[in-house]
Amino acid sequence: MTTSSTNSPAPPPASGHWSCRPTTPIFARCLNAMTRPFHVVNYLGSLGGGRLLGRRGMVWVFDRIAARLQASVRRGDDRAFARGMHLPTGWGPYFTDYRPSSTSTITAPGTTTTTEGS
């Protein structure tokens, strides 16, 4: 597994339904176009969710979502993990238009990546 200079685990390669499909560039452009409204909805949702659910409820929701994501990654086959995906380039300076799964980590300029066991 690849790790960054902070020794945090690398995110899993793109393995979802959107990866390597003809619709991914369109989806990425839609995400770019919806960035501002997304920030507003994300802020209000977090604010409301925290007030409505409280700390225990938020932890429960997070744990449930994390478990589902982990189960999805475990179900991925080799073909799914070999796919890449288009990214919304407007979301950050390190996002490129297309990222093959072999470059699944996003690294800042000046940082290094290492592979365990080498």
Backbone bond lengths (Angstrom), bond angles and torsions (degrees), N, CA, C in turn:
res aa  C-N    CA-C-N  psi(-1)  N-CA   C-N-CA  omega(-1)  CA-C   N-CA-C  phi
1 M - - - 1.454 - - 1.512 108.42 -
2 T 1.300 116.82 144.02 1.457 122.37 -179.94 1.518 109.29 -87.61
3 T 1.317 115.76 138.87 1.453 120.11 177.09 1.511 109.51 -127.78
4 S 1.300 116.50 153.72 1.455 120.89 177.41 1.514 109.33 -86.91
5 S 1.314 115.82 -179.12 1.458 120.13 -178.35 1.525 111.97 -65.14
6 T 1.342 117.67 -14.79 1.462 120.45 178.09 1.526 111.76 -92.63
7 N 1.332 117.49 4.61 1.458 123.98 179.84 1.520 113.80 62.00
8 S 1.315 117.99 24.21 1.456 119.90 174.87 1.525 108.05 -85.26
9 P 1.337 117.33 147.16 1.455 118.42 -178.63 1.520 111.56 -65.84
10 A 1.324 115.11 146.75 1.457 120.29 179.07 1.516 109.79 -73.03
11 P 1.340 117.28 146.64 1.459 118.50 176.68 1.519 109.78 -67.46
12 P 1.334 117.69 153.52 1.456 119.19 179.23 1.516 110.87 -67.51
13 P 1.337 117.87 152.79 1.463 120.17 176.65 1.518 111.02 -62.22
14 A 1.308 115.40 162.34 1.460 119.83 178.71 1.522 109.34 -60.59
15 S 1.315 116.44 122.41 1.459 118.61 -178.16 1.512 112.67 -136.00
16 G 1.323 117.17 7.36 1.452 119.84 -174.55 1.512 113.37 -85.88
17 H 1.305 115.06 -172.23 1.452 121.74 -177.10 1.521 112.56 -66.49
18 W 1.315 118.85 -24.65 1.463 121.51 -174.95 1.514 113.27 -86.16
19 S 1.330 117.80 -15.08 1.455 119.00 -171.86 1.520 111.93 -69.78
20 C 1.310 115.71 135.73 1.462 125.07 174.30 1.529 112.08 57.16
21 R 1.278 118.17 37.81 1.461 122.66 176.06 1.527 107.74 -111.54
22 P 1.321 118.17 155.38 1.465 119.68 179.24 1.522 112.89 -61.94
23 T 1.329 117.76 -19.98 1.458 120.32 -177.82 1.525 113.03 -83.01
24 T 1.325 119.21 -11.10 1.464 119.11 -174.84 1.517 113.85 -62.55
25 P 1.366 121.62 -36.82 1.468 117.58 176.82 1.523 111.77 -65.09
26 I 1.329 116.84 -36.91 1.466 120.78 178.73 1.525 109.85 -66.07
27 F 1.322 116.23 -44.62 1.457 121.25 178.78 1.528 110.66 -61.28
28 A 1.334 117.46 -43.13 1.471 121.16 178.82 1.528 110.65 -62.72
29 R 1.337 117.47 -41.19 1.474 119.97 177.95 1.524 110.98 -64.94
30 C 1.331 117.05 -38.24 1.469 120.41 177.08 1.528 110.55 -63.53
31 L 1.324 116.76 -41.97 1.470 120.03 177.71 1.521 110.83 -61.68
32 N 1.342 117.16 -41.68 1.464 120.45 176.84 1.522 110.99 -60.57
33 A 1.329 116.62 -44.63 1.467 120.79 -177.99 1.524 111.94 -66.52
34 M 1.307 117.67 -28.47 1.467 121.79 -175.43 1.536 113.04 -97.67
35 T 1.323 117.85 13.50 1.464 120.63 -175.76 1.528 112.42 -58.09
36 R 1.334 118.17 -51.46 1.474 120.26 -177.88 1.525 112.87 -61.98
37 P 1.343 118.37 -50.84 1.467 117.31 177.42 1.529 112.30 -60.97
38 F 1.328 117.32 -34.07 1.458 120.33 178.72 1.524 110.65 -62.07
39 H 1.329 117.35 -42.26 1.469 119.82 179.65 1.531 110.95 -61.04
40 V 1.321 116.75 -41.58 1.466 120.29 179.45 1.530 110.32 -64.81
41 V 1.331 116.41 -49.25 1.465 120.70 -179.52 1.532 110.33 -63.09
42 N 1.325 116.86 -41.25 1.459 120.95 179.52 1.533 111.08 -62.22
43 Y 1.321 116.96 -43.37 1.459 120.86 178.83 1.531 111.00 -64.47
44 L 1.336 115.94 -50.51 1.464 119.51 -178.18 1.527 111.66 -64.61
45 G 1.336 116.73 -38.05 1.460 120.63 177.67 1.519 112.03 -63.95
46 S 1.314 116.08 -41.53 1.470 119.92 178.37 1.526 110.86 -66.37
47 L 1.311 116.03 -42.64 1.457 120.71 179.19 1.529 110.81 -62.93
48 G 1.337 115.91 -50.54 1.457 120.29 179.86 1.517 112.90 -66.49
49 G 1.332 116.76 -40.83 1.460 120.42 179.76 1.515 111.92 -62.58
50 G 1.303 116.65 -41.45 1.459 120.40 178.61 1.520 112.23 -64.71
51 R 1.315 116.04 -38.81 1.480 119.52 179.26 1.524 111.81 -74.69
52 L 1.331 116.36 -38.41 1.453 120.65 -177.34 1.531 112.10 -74.98
53 L 1.326 116.46 -46.52 1.460 121.05 -174.43 1.523 113.69 -90.22
54 G 1.302 116.94 -27.56 1.463 120.34 -175.14 1.529 110.59 74.33
55 R 1.318 114.72 179.08 1.468 120.45 -176.06 1.532 112.23 -62.21
56 R 1.320 117.67 -46.88 1.471 120.63 -178.54 1.525 111.78 -63.02
57 G 1.318 116.15 -41.25 1.460 120.14 179.37 1.514 112.22 -65.76
58 M 1.329 117.04 -41.44 1.459 120.63 178.45 1.531 110.88 -64.35
59 V 1.325 117.25 -41.07 1.470 120.97 177.38 1.523 109.72 -62.73
60 W 1.338 117.06 -42.70 1.463 120.99 179.87 1.524 110.93 -61.61
61 V 1.342 116.96 -45.54 1.459 121.25 179.47 1.528 110.13 -63.15
62 F 1.325 117.38 -45.08 1.467 120.83 179.37 1.520 110.92 -60.20
63 D 1.320 117.35 -47.84 1.464 120.81 -179.37 1.524 111.46 -59.75
64 R 1.316 116.46 -40.62 1.464 120.82 -179.55 1.525 111.27 -66.03
65 I 1.326 117.17 -43.95 1.464 121.06 178.98 1.524 110.67 -66.31
66 A 1.331 117.46 -43.51 1.464 120.68 179.01 1.521 111.19 -61.20
67 A 1.321 118.14 -40.82 1.465 121.52 178.82 1.530 110.83 -64.12
68 R 1.319 117.00 -40.73 1.471 119.73 178.57 1.522 111.49 -66.17
69 L 1.324 117.06 -40.59 1.466 119.93 177.58 1.523 110.92 -63.18
70 Q 1.327 117.23 -43.70 1.465 120.42 178.35 1.518 111.22 -62.50
71 A 1.328 117.48 -41.47 1.465 120.67 178.24 1.523 110.72 -63.69
72 S 1.318 117.52 -38.44 1.458 121.63 178.39 1.524 110.95 -64.00
73 V 1.322 116.98 -42.50 1.467 120.86 178.74 1.522 110.19 -65.23
74 R 1.323 117.74 -40.50 1.473 120.44 179.12 1.527 111.88 -64.52
75 R 1.337 117.70 -31.45 1.460 121.03 179.58 1.524 112.86 -77.04
76 G 1.317 118.61 -15.00 1.462 121.71 -176.73 1.517 111.78 -63.75
77 D 1.335 116.57 138.57 1.455 120.52 177.00 1.528 109.55 -97.73
78 D 1.333 116.71 177.12 1.456 121.01 -177.11 1.525 112.53 -60.18
79 R 1.335 116.89 -37.72 1.474 119.06 178.57 1.516 110.86 -63.66
80 A 1.320 116.82 -40.64 1.465 120.34 -179.33 1.525 110.72 -64.84
81 F 1.329 116.38 -39.97 1.460 119.39 -178.56 1.526 112.96 -76.45
82 A 1.325 117.32 -14.52 1.465 120.78 178.07 1.525 111.99 -85.02
83 R 1.323 117.66 -9.95 1.459 121.63 -178.08 1.523 111.51 -76.76
84 G 1.307 114.26 160.50 1.453 120.96 172.24 1.520 108.11 -118.16
85 M 1.324 115.85 -172.34 1.455 118.46 178.71 1.518 110.84 -157.92
86 H 1.316 114.82 154.79 1.460 121.01 173.81 1.523 107.84 -80.30
87 L 1.322 115.49 144.12 1.459 121.20 -177.31 1.524 110.52 -118.99
88 P 1.315 117.31 154.00 1.471 119.86 174.90 1.525 109.49 -76.39
89 T 1.326 117.24 101.82 1.466 121.90 -173.78 1.520 113.19 -63.19
90 G 1.314 118.22 -22.51 1.458 120.98 -179.78 1.517 113.48 -77.39
91 W 1.316 119.27 -6.29 1.455 121.88 -175.74 1.519 113.17 -83.41
92 G 1.297 118.40 -16.90 1.455 119.05 179.74 1.510 110.89 -175.18
93 P 1.320 116.65 157.33 1.465 120.61 -176.24 1.526 113.56 -70.11
94 Y 1.313 119.20 -14.42 1.461 121.53 -176.62 1.517 112.71 -103.93
95 F 1.329 117.31 3.03 1.457 120.59 177.69 1.529 108.51 -86.44
96 T 1.312 116.21 129.75 1.455 121.57 175.03 1.523 107.58 -103.73
97 D 1.332 116.92 163.99 1.454 120.22 -178.05 1.523 111.72 -58.05
98 Y 1.322 117.61 -44.37 1.468 120.74 -179.27 1.520 108.53 -133.11
99 R 1.305 115.19 135.23 1.460 119.62 178.68 1.519 108.94 -129.24
100 P 1.354 116.93 114.82 1.463 118.63 173.09 1.523 109.47 -68.50
101 S 1.306 117.18 155.62 1.468 119.88 -176.51 1.516 112.22 -63.48
102 S 1.332 118.09 -21.21 1.461 119.89 178.83 1.519 111.37 -66.26
103 T 1.325 117.72 -16.34 1.465 121.98 176.55 1.513 108.98 -118.23
104 S 1.319 116.32 54.76 1.460 120.47 -172.45 1.517 113.46 -77.06
105 T 1.323 118.36 -10.00 1.455 118.39 178.92 1.520 109.84 -95.53
106 I 1.303 116.06 147.39 1.461 122.37 176.12 1.519 105.91 -106.20
107 T 1.320 116.70 116.47 1.456 120.24 -177.89 1.519 109.76 -118.08
108 A 1.306 115.66 144.13 1.452 121.65 177.61 1.526 108.94 -79.92
109 P 1.343 116.57 151.67 1.466 118.53 176.88 1.519 110.67 -57.36
110 G 1.304 115.55 138.87 1.463 120.74 179.34 1.508 114.62 90.09
111 T 1.337 118.28 -8.04 1.459 120.06 177.06 1.525 108.86 -97.54
112 T 1.295 116.08 160.52 1.451 120.29 -179.25 1.512 109.99 -118.51
113 T 1.314 115.17 155.41 1.458 120.44 173.73 1.515 107.92 -118.66
114 T 1.311 114.55 147.30 1.456 120.01 178.39 1.508 109.12 -129.90
115 T 1.307 115.43 156.52 1.451 120.81 175.63 1.497 108.47 -110.09
116 E 1.346 115.93 129.82 1.454 119.66 -179.62 1.518 109.61 -61.79
117 G 1.319 116.02 141.41 1.454 122.05 177.30 1.509 113.43 86.84
118 S 1.333 118.38 3.20 1.463 117.98 177.40 1.501 111.44 -112.73
